């Protein structure tokens, strides 16, 4: 019977366990909030990087379209004037 705990000892032990669990959950919530903030930061960075890449592609496509149009005119003129004397 010496190994048996009294009701008071069990209540004290349970109280300590509950306090430890509450403290651990609070630490987990803080850590979760930190991870959440870091994750949102990474997502924002990724979106910004994707946006920059898309902007660069749009600029390249626009420049390519302009250059294509600029080169189409002399090409068209040369193909029409081929074999003939054309006044430019």
Protein Blocks (a to p, Z undefined) as FASTA:
>chain_A
ZZpccfklmmmmmmmmmmmmmmmmmmmmmmmmmmmmmmmmmmmmmmmmmmmmmmmmmmmm
mmmmmmmmmmmmmmmmmmmmgoiacdZZ
